[in-house]
């Protein structure tokens, strides 16, 4: 039971904090150090608690069962772990872009937000699965 709690919480927190740092760096580059006064300051205020809750639910319901299947076999649905991460990151990043896109800013804004989402989800899943792998190695 303790292992399931740690496998749910620890990788989620590490992944969220890594993505938060990445998003802050991207905002610092895009807004030249003025991200707290930009329109994204509200996003950062609510990002950590909401994203952590969604990520923990997603971790428990989807990632841990997939991780268990991947450990027993090297492929799931005829895809390797890297292919699954790439597919989920692209789909989730494009959905992220559509949710946060401001149509008045044009199609370039959609592309930038979608690319940021794809990178953020890719980084999250890499950190998450790396933490799960490290956790499994320490337990064995």
BAVEX-402724 format. One record per residue (C-alpha): residue number from 1; residue in one letter; chain; x, y, z. Coordinates in nm, 3 decimals. Layout:
% BAVEX-402724
- NUM:a:A:X:Y:Z
...
This chain:
% BAVEX-402724
- 1:x:A:0.000:0.000:0.000
- 2:x:A:0.285:0.237:0.087
- 3:x:A:0.451:0.159:-0.244
- 4:x:A:0.137:0.254:-0.439
- 5:x:A:0.115:0.584:-0.251
- 6:x:A:0.481:0.662:-0.317
- 7:x:A:0.449:0.553:-0.682
- 8:x:A:0.152:0.786:-0.719
- 9:x:A:0.274:1.092:-0.529
- 10:x:A:0.653:1.107:-0.571
- 11:x:A:0.678:1.086:-0.952
- 12:x:A:0.383:1.324:-0.985
- 13:x:A:0.541:1.590:-0.763
- 14:x:A:0.883:1.557:-0.930
- 15:x:A:0.728:1.579:-1.277
- 16:x:A:0.507:1.878:-1.189
- 17:x:A:0.794:2.071:-1.029
- 18:x:A:1.017:2.002:-1.330
- 19:x:A:0.748:2.123:-1.571
- 20:x:A:0.681:2.428:-1.351
- 21:x:A:1.050:2.519:-1.368
- 22:x:A:1.048:2.467:-1.745
- 23:x:A:0.739:2.686:-1.789
- 24:x:A:0.893:2.960:-1.576
- 25:x:A:1.207:2.952:-1.791
- 26:x:A:1.000:2.964:-2.111
- 27:x:A:0.800:3.257:-1.973
- 28:x:A:1.118:3.437:-1.869
- 29:x:A:1.245:3.402:-2.225
- 30:x:A:0.916:3.504:-2.391
- 31:x:A:0.833:3.792:-2.153
- 32:x:A:1.193:3.895:-2.081
- 33:x:A:1.167:3.843:-1.707
- 34:x:A:0.820:3.989:-1.666
- 35:x:A:0.607:3.676:-1.638
- 36:x:A:0.458:3.778:-1.303
- 37:x:A:0.298:4.085:-1.460
- 38:x:A:0.190:3.907:-1.775
- 39:x:A:-0.144:3.739:-1.823
- 40:x:A:0.013:3.407:-1.729
- 41:x:A:0.062:3.496:-1.361
- 42:x:A:-0.285:3.357:-1.279
- 43:x:A:-0.195:3.039:-1.466
- 44:x:A:0.108:2.987:-1.242
- 45:x:A:-0.091:3.054:-0.926
- 46:x:A:-0.337:2.775:-1.001
- 47:x:A:-0.104:2.550:-1.199
- 48:x:A:0.060:2.354:-0.918
- 49:x:A:-0.247:2.248:-0.713
- 50:x:A:-0.476:2.174:-1.009
- 51:x:A:-0.207:2.002:-1.216
- 52:x:A:-0.097:1.794:-0.917
- 53:x:A:-0.449:1.667:-0.853
- 54:x:A:-0.507:1.580:-1.220
- 55:x:A:-0.161:1.424:-1.251
- 56:x:A:-0.207:1.209:-0.939
- 57:x:A:-0.543:1.078:-1.066
- 58:x:A:-0.391:1.016:-1.411
- 59:x:A:-0.090:0.848:-1.249
- 60:x:A:-0.304:0.613:-1.042
- 61:x:A:-0.557:0.524:-1.312
- 62:x:A:-0.345:0.505:-1.627
- 63:x:A:0.029:0.535:-1.577
- 64:x:A:0.077:0.278:-1.299
- 65:x:A:-0.118:0.003:-1.482
- 66:x:A:0.074:0.078:-1.803
- 67:x:A:0.400:0.079:-1.609
- 68:x:A:0.317:-0.261:-1.460
- 69:x:A:0.240:-0.404:-1.805
- 70:x:A:0.554:-0.250:-1.953
- 71:x:A:0.773:-0.404:-1.682
- 72:x:A:0.636:-0.749:-1.758
- 73:x:A:0.660:-0.704:-2.136
- 74:x:A:0.876:-0.466:-2.339
- 75:x:A:0.588:-0.352:-2.560
- 76:x:A:0.231:-0.241:-2.501
- 77:x:A:-0.008:-0.234:-2.797
- 78:x:A:0.299:-0.307:-3.015
- 79:x:A:0.462:0.021:-2.904
- 80:x:A:0.772:0.081:-2.695
- 81:x:A:0.768:0.314:-2.397
- 82:x:A:0.926:0.598:-2.598
- 83:x:A:0.656:0.570:-2.865
- 84:x:A:0.381:0.576:-2.603
- 85:x:A:0.535:0.882:-2.431
- 86:x:A:0.564:1.059:-2.767
- 87:x:A:0.205:0.981:-2.866
- 88:x:A:0.057:1.087:-2.532
- 89:x:A:0.272:1.403:-2.525
- 90:x:A:0.166:1.510:-2.873
- 91:x:A:-0.203:1.448:-2.812
- 92:x:A:-0.199:1.612:-2.468
- 93:x:A:0.013:1.905:-2.592
- 94:x:A:-0.223:1.973:-2.881
- 95:x:A:-0.521:1.957:-2.645
- 96:x:A:-0.335:2.194:-2.411
- 97:x:A:-0.281:2.433:-2.702
- 98:x:A:-0.647:2.429:-2.797
- 99:x:A:-0.763:2.489:-2.439
- 100:x:A:-0.530:2.782:-2.370
- 101:x:A:-0.524:2.937:-2.718
- 102:x:A:-0.652:3.291:-2.757
- 103:x:A:-0.797:3.302:-3.112
- 104:x:A:-0.753:3.680:-3.124
- 105:x:A:-0.373:3.629:-3.112
- 106:x:A:-0.373:3.423:-3.430
- 107:x:A:-0.250:3.083:-3.539
- 108:x:A:0.109:3.152:-3.429
- 109:x:A:-0.011:3.166:-3.068
- 110:x:A:-0.176:2.824:-3.112
- 111:x:A:0.148:2.681:-3.250
- 112:x:A:0.361:2.826:-2.969
- 113:x:A:0.122:2.711:-2.696
- 114:x:A:0.086:2.364:-2.852
- 115:x:A:0.462:2.325:-2.886
- 116:x:A:0.507:2.438:-2.525
- 117:x:A:0.243:2.184:-2.419
- 118:x:A:0.407:1.901:-2.614
- 119:x:A:0.745:1.980:-2.458
- 120:x:A:0.595:2.016:-2.109
- 121:x:A:0.409:1.685:-2.130
- 122:x:A:0.715:1.512:-2.273
- 123:x:A:0.933:1.640:-1.990
- 124:x:A:0.667:1.545:-1.734
- 125:x:A:0.638:1.186:-1.858
- 126:x:A:1.013:1.140:-1.890
- 127:x:A:1.066:1.262:-1.531
- 128:x:A:0.770:1.058:-1.412
- 129:x:A:0.877:0.731:-1.571
- 130:x:A:1.242:0.785:-1.479
- 131:x:A:1.133:0.829:-1.116
- 132:x:A:0.921:0.512:-1.135
- 133:x:A:1.215:0.320:-1.279
- 134:x:A:1.447:0.451:-1.008
- 135:x:A:1.188:0.365:-0.743
- 136:x:A:1.159:0.009:-0.878
- 137:x:A:1.538:-0.034:-0.879
- 138:x:A:1.565:0.083:-0.518
- 139:x:A:1.294:-0.161:-0.406
- 140:x:A:1.447:-0.465:-0.573
